[in-house]
Each structure stands twice: as C-alpha cells, then as structure tokens.
Amino acid sequence: MLEFAMLVIMVTTLVALLVAYRRGRQGFQMAQPESGSLYVTGVSPRPDATGEQYVTITGNLTGPSVPETVVYGRFAWDVNQWPAIGDYIPVVYPQGKPDRWQIAHPGSRPPLGS
C-alpha cells in the first residue's frame, strides 16, 4: 500500500512539473486586454540627469469594465518625455483586473522586474 501511495505522489508531481514547464515556455499572454486611460495624479520629480531614469506614477485608471481605480507603478522613463500631473496616459489591462495594468507611452519602458 505504501508503494502505491508513493507511486501516485511521484506521478502527480511529474505531471505538475510538466504542466508548469509547458506554461513557462509559452509565456504570459494577456487574455482579452482592455484599453483604458490613466489620469496622472502624482509623479516623482524630474531628475537633472539625462536619458532614462526611474519615475513613480500614481493615478486614476478608468476603462470599460472598471470604475475609477487608484493605481501606481514605477517605470524607467525618458527624461525628455517626463509625465506631469494632469496627463492622460493610455494603458491596457486584463479584463476586470486593473491592478495588472501596463502602460503604453513612448517615454516609458517595461516596469521593474520585467
């Protein structure tokens, strides 16, 4: 009986590892992304340096399936296109999940950890 239980555990573990491996190779794909806009209510000060610098943006995200939601993020951003309070920035996010938003702006780069 013990041998059978160990065999079941080993097979289950192997199947779980195979599923995780296949998922990792396919990457993350956003299912049915929605477009929205981010109204910037807060932004870190523009540095005196040139090129790309980190910026923290806070704002209100609105879209077709979500009410106004406060979000924030940190991005590498071109200093020459620094965002300002009052800007509207286009964003995309998975349907109904505004906390997983991604910014779409020529001055931005992928968020930290990407």
RAGI-V463492 format. One record per residue. RES is the residue in one letter. NEAR is the number of other C-alpha atoms within 12 Angstrom. Layout:
BEGIN
res:RES near:NEAR
res:RES near:NEAR
END
This chain:
BEGIN
res:M near:7
res:L near:8
res:E near:9
res:F near:10
res:A near:11
res:M near:12
res:L near:13
res:V near:14
res:I near:14
res:M near:14
res:V near:14
res:T near:14
res:T near:14
res:L near:14
res:V near:14
res:A near:14
res:L near:14
res:L near:14
res:V near:14
res:A near:14
res:Y near:13
res:R near:13
res:R near:13
res:G near:12
res:R near:11
res:Q near:11
res:G near:10
res:F near:11
res:Q near:12
res:M near:18
res:A near:13
res:Q near:13
res:P near:21
res:E near:26
res:S near:27
res:G near:31
res:S near:32
res:L near:38
res:Y near:29
res:V near:30
res:T near:23
res:G near:24
res:V near:25
res:S near:24
res:P near:17
res:R near:23
res:P near:18
res:D near:12
res:A near:14
res:T near:14
res:G near:18
res:E near:21
res:Q near:27
res:Y near:28
res:V near:30
res:T near:27
res:I near:35
res:T near:27
res:G near:33
res:N near:31
res:L near:39
res:T near:31
res:G near:26
res:P near:19
res:S near:20
res:V near:23
res:P near:16
res:E near:19
res:T near:25
res:V near:22
res:V near:28
res:Y near:27
res:G near:31
res:R near:26
res:F near:30
res:A near:28
res:W near:33
res:D near:24
res:V near:25
res:N near:18
res:Q near:21
res:W near:32
res:P near:34
res:A near:24
res:I near:21
res:G near:17
res:D near:22
res:Y near:24
res:I near:31
res:P near:25
res:V near:30
res:V near:31
res:Y near:31
res:P near:24
res:Q near:21
res:G near:25
res:K near:26
res:P near:32
res:D near:23
res:R near:22
res:W near:36
res:Q near:33
res:I near:36
res:A near:22
res:H near:23
res:P near:18
res:G near:22
res:S near:31
res:R near:25
res:P near:22
res:P near:22
res:L near:16
res:G near:9
res:S near:10
END
